[in-house]
Amino acid sequence: MSDTITPADRPSNPYLVLASAVVLPGSGHVMLGLPARGLQFLFFMVILGWVTTKVAPPDASFIGRHAGGFLIYALSILDAYRIARIRHATWAHRTRPDGDGAGNGANADV
């Protein structure tokens, strides 16, 4: 393995992934290279949105009638952002200027 870091190795900006996930459900996962995970979230958004329309009272608001779908939508935003933050933090830790990658010297020979 080479120790050189190329710009292609840099992960997506977590805030860009967050904005993408908010604007279009599932797109944050696609940016992260996890399209199947994004599709799964979309599937469950539709299913739970449909289920809550059947269970909710007729006088409920739009949000109340589709609460299950909005719950999964919120969870997908959080999930995409969490994955992006972890990848970015891992990348930042590996590319530190001191170059040891050990953090606090835990792997240093004593």
C-alpha positions as CSV (number, residue, x, y, z in Angstrom):
1,M,0.0,0.0,0.0
2,S,1.2,3.5,-0.7
3,D,1.1,6.1,2.0
4,T,0.5,9.0,-0.4
5,I,-2.8,10.7,-0.1
6,T,-4.5,11.9,-3.3
7,P,-7.4,14.3,-3.5
8,A,-9.6,11.4,-4.6
9,D,-9.1,9.8,-1.2
10,R,-10.7,12.8,0.5
11,P,-14.2,11.9,1.7
12,S,-17.2,14.1,0.9
13,N,-17.8,17.2,3.0
14,P,-20.2,16.2,5.8
15,Y,-22.2,19.4,5.4
16,L,-22.6,18.9,1.7
17,V,-23.9,15.4,2.4
18,L,-26.2,16.8,5.0
19,A,-27.6,19.5,2.6
20,S,-28.0,16.9,-0.1
21,A,-29.9,14.5,2.2
22,V,-32.2,17.3,3.4
23,V,-33.0,18.4,-0.2
24,L,-33.5,15.0,-1.8
25,P,-34.1,11.9,0.4
26,G,-31.5,9.2,-0.2
27,S,-29.1,11.5,-2.2
28,G,-26.8,11.8,0.8
29,H,-26.3,8.1,0.8
30,V,-25.7,8.1,-2.9
31,M,-23.0,10.8,-2.4
32,L,-21.4,8.5,0.1
33,G,-21.3,5.6,-2.4
34,L,-24.2,3.7,-0.6
35,P,-27.0,3.9,-3.1
36,A,-28.7,0.7,-1.9
37,R,-28.9,2.1,1.7
38,G,-30.5,5.3,0.3
39,L,-33.0,3.2,-1.7
40,Q,-33.9,1.2,1.4
41,F,-34.6,4.4,3.3
42,L,-36.8,5.7,0.4
43,F,-38.7,2.4,0.4
44,F,-39.4,2.5,4.1
45,M,-40.4,6.2,3.9
46,V,-43.0,5.3,1.3
47,I,-44.2,2.2,3.2
48,L,-44.5,3.9,6.6
49,G,-46.0,7.0,5.1
50,W,-48.7,4.9,3.5
51,V,-49.3,2.9,6.7
52,T,-49.7,6.1,8.8
53,T,-52.2,7.5,6.3
54,K,-54.4,4.4,6.9
55,V,-54.0,4.6,10.6
56,A,-54.2,8.3,11.3
57,P,-57.5,10.0,12.0
58,P,-59.1,11.8,9.0
59,D,-58.8,15.3,10.7
60,A,-55.0,14.9,11.2
61,S,-52.7,17.4,9.5
62,F,-50.5,16.4,6.5
63,I,-47.5,15.8,8.8
64,G,-49.6,13.7,11.1
65,R,-51.1,11.6,8.3
66,H,-47.5,10.9,7.0
67,A,-45.6,10.8,10.3
68,G,-44.0,7.4,9.6
69,G,-42.5,8.6,6.4
70,F,-41.2,11.8,8.0
71,L,-39.7,9.8,10.8
72,I,-37.7,7.6,8.4
73,Y,-36.8,10.8,6.4
74,A,-35.3,12.3,9.5
75,L,-33.5,9.1,10.4
76,S,-32.0,8.9,6.9
77,I,-30.7,12.5,7.2
78,L,-29.1,11.7,10.5
79,D,-27.6,8.4,9.2
80,A,-26.1,10.0,6.1
81,Y,-24.6,12.8,8.1
82,R,-23.2,10.4,10.7
83,I,-21.5,8.2,8.1
84,A,-20.0,11.3,6.4
85,R,-18.7,12.7,9.7
86,I,-17.1,9.4,10.7
87,R,-15.5,9.0,7.3
88,H,-14.2,12.6,7.4
89,A,-12.9,12.3,11.0
90,T,-11.1,9.0,10.1
91,W,-9.6,10.6,7.0
92,A,-8.5,13.7,9.0
93,H,-6.9,11.4,11.6
94,R,-5.0,9.4,9.1
95,T,-3.7,12.5,7.3
96,R,-2.4,14.4,10.4
97,P,0.9,16.2,9.9
98,D,2.8,14.2,12.5
99,G,2.2,11.1,10.3
100,D,2.1,8.5,13.0
101,G,-1.6,7.9,12.8
102,A,-1.6,6.6,16.4
103,G,-3.4,9.5,17.9
104,N,-1.8,9.8,21.3
105,G,1.1,7.5,20.8
106,A,-0.7,4.4,21.8
107,N,1.1,2.3,19.2
108,A,4.5,3.7,19.8
109,D,7.2,1.3,20.9
110,V,8.4,2.0,24.4
